[in-house]
Amino acid sequence: MSATAKDIETFAPLQWATQYLTSPDWVVKDRTRGSRPDDDTDRFCRDTMSANNGVQRWIELYERPAPGEKVSRSISLCKFGRGLTGFPGIAHGGALLTLMDEGLAYVMVANEVIDNGGFADTADQSWRKLLEEGRPPTEVLKGMMVTAKFDVKFLKPVLCPGIVGIEVNMLENRGSLMKMRGVMKDEKGTPLLQVDGVWIRIGKAAKL
């Protein structure tokens, strides 16, 4: 999928990102995790973050991998209103960490979609029945990748309302354990946040 003219216009202030939005080497998608509108999964990012003039537009890109290789680079672009305000004039740190968590996770999501034909929500529906039965989270989430570690550096205040991009690189991929680094940047490409994250697969032994 290519970027729409509307998205190119929306994120034009992020001049450093335009080359990726318009490149045939990058795949552009709306931010989604395959959930249905009434699902009790992804509800916070899908509904809450965009409520009350919060997130206004959120898209994700990944670089097409070479044949036989995994996705190792991604970019998330987000425009948000005053609904994410924390201290006067700047975005709330918790909201920013949600954007970073999802941004880093997208490398994993893109690989899951390519390998399995869909993310956990759409590729395997077995979790729904387990959740309805009240099974423990370790059973409901078995086989899914989840955040295990998050090392954060707040570098500069993030203006709110605002528009940001998150560049992510895969540092290590062992199948059941992935390490990523993400950097949030402003319109000029100035780093605002840096996060090193670790994802592990539930039900698999993974040494952090």
Rosetta blueprint (number, residue, H / E / L):
1 M L
2 S L
3 A L
4 T L
5 A H
6 K H
7 D H
8 I H
9 E H
10 T H
11 F L
12 A L
13 P L
14 L L
15 Q H
16 W H
17 A H
18 T H
19 Q H
20 Y H
21 L H
22 T L
23 S L
24 P L
25 D L
26 W E
27 V E
28 V E
29 K E
30 D E
31 R L
32 T L
33 R L
34 G L
35 S L
36 R L
37 P L
38 D L
39 D L
40 D L
41 T L
42 D L
43 R H
44 F H
45 C H
46 R H
47 D H
48 T H
49 M L
50 S L
51 A L
52 N L
53 N L
54 G L
55 V E
56 Q E
57 R E
58 W E
59 I E
60 E E
61 L E
62 Y E
63 E E
64 R L
65 P L
66 A L
67 P L
68 G L
69 E L
70 K L
71 V L
72 S L
73 R E
74 S E
75 I E
76 S E
77 L E
78 C E
79 K E
80 F E
81 G L
82 R H
83 G H
84 L H
85 T E
86 G L
87 F L
88 P L
89 G L
90 I E
91 A E
92 H L
93 G H
94 G H
95 A H
96 L H
97 L H
98 T H
99 L H
100 M H
101 D H
102 E H
103 G H
104 L H
105 A H
106 Y H
107 V H
108 M H
109 V H
110 A H
111 N H
112 E H
113 V H
114 I H
115 D H
116 N H
117 G L
118 G L
119 F L
120 A H
121 D H
122 T H
123 A H
124 D L
125 Q L
126 S H
127 W H
128 R H
129 K H
130 L H
131 L H
132 E H
133 E L
134 G L
135 R L
136 P L
137 P H
138 T H
139 E H
140 V H
141 L L
142 K L
143 G L
144 M L
145 M E
146 V E
147 T E
148 A E
149 K E
150 F E
151 D E
152 V E
153 K E
154 F E
155 L L
156 K L
157 P L
158 V L
159 L E
160 C L
161 P L
162 G E
163 I E
164 V E
165 G E
166 I E
167 E E
168 V E
169 N E
170 M E
171 L E
172 E E
173 N E
174 R L
175 G L
176 S L
177 L E
178 M E
179 K E
180 M E
181 R E
182 G E
183 V E
184 M E
185 K E
186 D L
187 E L
188 K L
189 G L
190 T L
191 P E
192 L E
193 L E
194 Q E
195 V E
196 D E
197 G E
198 V E
199 W E
200 I E
201 R E
202 I L
203 G L
204 K L
205 A L
206 A L
207 K L
208 L L
